[in-house]
Amino acid sequence: MLTIEEKDISKYSIEELEEIIKFWWFHYGKMMLTLKEIQEFEQLLKTNLDDILTVAVIALINNRSSEELVRAMREDRVEELFLRARKTKQSLVTMKKYAPIEKRFIKMVLRDYRNTVPSTPITDEQIQRQLSDIIGSNKKFRIKKIKL
């Protein structure tokens, strides 16, 4: 875990921005991810960091999490999501509203990053629904809980 201080967005290194986005991706999302999706996200992060940051900031405006990006990945419409986010960002930049929202996003993520509180676990029903979505079947799964 990096030590990241709050500063102007232009002052963050790529490594720091990647860490902020990774934290947003895993901490705020409540979707189960496959290894393939995690790997795809890591690749997107290397090639589309600015677009993912824009998607994350727009998600904050709309009171959403990283789930929209996961769904776009699953439905092979990531480029469409990026294009929509870029258009929204441009409108907000024109109205001089994007920078304050981006700053609020960074502040929120860094606050939670520094004060890591365990996320609320997902329910058995959410696990069932997400497994069904991933596998494409309405089959019921037996969920075994283990204590670590």
C-alpha positions, 0 to 999 in steps of 0.5 A: 500500500502506497502512502498517497497524500492529497494534492492537485490531480496533475501532481499524482504519479501514474503509480499513485493514480493507478493505486487510487483507481484500483482501490476504487475498483475493488473497494466500492464495487460489490460484484464478484469478479473472475480472474479474467475480468481482473486481468482485463481491468489491469490491462485497461488500467495500463492503456486507458488510465485517464478513461477509467478515472473519468468513468470513476468520477462520472460514477460518483456524480451518478451515485454509482460504483465500479459496477458499471465498468464491470458490466461494460466489460462483460457486455463488450462495450467498454469503448462505448462507456469510455466514449460516453464518459468523455462526452460527459466530462467535456460537458462538465469541463465546459461548465467548469464543474468537472475539476471540483467533482474530480477533486471530491472523488480523489478526496473520498477515495484517499480518505477510505484508502487511508482509513481502511474499514472492511467493506460490508460483505455481500449477502448470500442472495447477491452471491447467487445473483452474481454467480448466475450472471457470470455463468449465465444460468439460474442454477442455485449454488450451495454457498459454504462459509468458512472463517479465516 
